[in-house]
Amino acid sequence: MADRKPRVLVVDDASLQRLYCREILERAGFEVAEALNGIEALESLLLAPADLLIVDVNMPQMDGITFLNSLRRMPSPLCSIPAVVTSTESGQQDLAAARAAGANFYLIKPVSADILAEYAWLMCGTAR
């Protein structure tokens, strides 16, 4: 990863949330791609794998939990891409569902810029 920026795929149906994540992550030194739902995310990853996923839970067509369950059944290296799930849902059942689907972290929205950038670098193997 030394000769290129880490690539983050932001998966969220809310355009303002994708823009927010994009601005923070690009400022922090990441390359950012976007998908509107889990179906678009799977298609995007087949074309260009990512180093990290930022995944919303509630999305149309394919939600974040279904997306992660599908991704974790794919062949390596796709199945092992780290994922940070973000959601407005804060119940223990939501956290448990995300963990069971293969999420590495679960952050409650709104996520601060500093926290998002810190978790992104942590998950990409480099603390900043």
C-alpha positions as CSV (number, residue, x, y, z in Angstrom):
1,M,0.0,0.0,0.0
2,A,3.0,2.3,0.2
3,D,2.9,3.3,-3.4
4,R,-0.9,4.0,-3.5
5,K,-3.6,5.5,-1.4
6,P,-5.8,3.0,0.4
7,R,-9.2,2.6,-1.3
8,V,-12.3,2.9,0.8
9,L,-15.8,2.0,-0.6
10,V,-18.6,3.9,1.1
11,V,-21.9,2.1,0.9
12,D,-24.8,4.3,1.8
13,D,-28.1,5.3,0.1
14,A,-27.9,8.9,1.5
15,S,-26.0,11.2,-0.8
16,L,-25.1,13.6,2.0
17,Q,-23.7,10.8,4.1
18,R,-21.6,9.6,1.2
19,L,-20.4,13.1,0.5
20,Y,-19.5,13.6,4.2
21,C,-17.5,10.4,4.3
22,R,-15.8,11.2,1.0
23,E,-14.6,14.6,2.1
24,I,-13.3,13.3,5.4
25,L,-11.6,10.3,3.9
26,E,-10.1,12.1,0.9
27,R,-8.7,14.8,3.3
28,A,-7.2,12.0,5.4
29,G,-5.4,10.5,2.4
30,F,-7.7,7.8,1.0
31,E,-9.1,7.1,-2.4
32,V,-12.9,6.9,-2.1
33,A,-15.5,5.1,-4.2
34,E,-19.2,5.0,-3.5
35,A,-22.2,2.6,-3.8
36,L,-25.8,3.3,-3.1
37,N,-26.6,-0.2,-1.7
38,G,-25.2,-3.7,-1.2
39,I,-25.9,-4.8,-4.8
40,E,-23.9,-1.8,-6.2
41,A,-21.2,-2.5,-3.6
42,L,-20.7,-6.1,-4.7
43,E,-20.5,-5.1,-8.3
44,S,-18.0,-2.4,-7.5
45,L,-15.8,-4.8,-5.5
46,L,-15.7,-7.3,-8.4
47,L,-14.4,-4.5,-10.6
48,A,-12.0,-2.9,-8.1
49,P,-11.4,-4.4,-4.7
50,A,-11.2,-2.0,-1.7
51,D,-9.0,-1.9,1.4
52,L,-11.9,-0.9,3.6
53,L,-15.7,-0.7,3.6
54,I,-17.8,1.9,5.4
55,V,-21.3,0.3,5.3
56,D,-24.7,1.7,6.3
57,V,-27.2,-0.7,7.7
58,N,-30.5,0.5,6.3
59,M,-30.5,0.7,2.5
60,P,-33.0,-0.3,-0.3
61,Q,-32.5,-3.3,-2.5
62,M,-29.8,-4.8,-0.3
63,D,-29.1,-3.6,3.2
64,G,-25.7,-3.5,4.9
65,I,-26.2,-6.7,6.9
66,T,-27.2,-8.7,3.8
67,F,-24.4,-7.2,1.9
68,L,-21.8,-8.2,4.5
69,N,-23.3,-11.7,4.8
70,S,-22.9,-12.1,1.0
71,L,-19.4,-10.6,0.9
72,R,-18.1,-12.9,3.7
73,R,-19.2,-15.9,1.6
74,M,-17.1,-14.8,-1.5
75,P,-13.6,-16.0,-2.3
76,S,-10.6,-14.4,-0.8
77,P,-9.5,-11.7,-0.8
78,L,-12.9,-10.1,-1.1
79,C,-14.3,-12.0,1.9
80,S,-11.7,-10.5,4.2
81,I,-12.0,-6.8,3.4
82,P,-12.5,-5.0,6.8
83,A,-15.8,-3.4,7.3
84,V,-17.0,-0.5,9.6
85,V,-20.7,-0.5,9.9
86,T,-22.4,2.9,10.5
87,S,-26.0,3.3,11.6
88,T,-28.5,5.4,13.5
89,E,-29.6,2.1,15.2
90,S,-28.0,1.6,18.6
91,G,-29.7,-1.4,20.0
92,Q,-27.7,-4.5,21.1
93,Q,-29.5,-6.6,18.5
94,D,-28.2,-4.2,15.8
95,L,-24.7,-4.6,17.0
96,A,-25.0,-8.3,17.3
97,A,-26.4,-8.6,13.8
98,A,-23.5,-6.5,12.4
99,R,-20.9,-8.6,14.2
100,A,-22.6,-11.9,13.1
101,A,-22.4,-10.6,9.5
102,G,-18.7,-9.9,9.8
103,A,-18.4,-6.2,10.7
104,N,-15.2,-5.3,12.4
105,F,-16.6,-2.2,14.0
106,Y,-20.0,-0.6,14.6
107,L,-20.2,3.2,14.8
108,I,-23.4,5.1,15.7
109,K,-24.3,8.0,13.4
110,P,-23.4,10.8,13.4
111,V,-19.8,9.7,13.3
112,S,-17.3,12.5,13.9
113,A,-14.7,13.3,11.3
114,D,-11.8,12.4,13.6
115,I,-13.3,9.1,14.6
116,L,-14.1,8.1,11.0
117,A,-10.5,8.9,9.8
118,E,-9.0,7.2,12.8
119,Y,-10.9,4.0,12.3
120,A,-10.2,4.0,8.6
121,W,-6.5,4.2,9.2
122,L,-6.7,1.6,12.0
123,M,-8.5,-0.8,9.7
124,C,-6.1,-0.2,6.8
125,G,-3.2,-1.1,9.1
126,T,-1.7,2.4,9.6
127,A,-2.5,4.6,12.6
128,R,-2.3,8.3,11.8
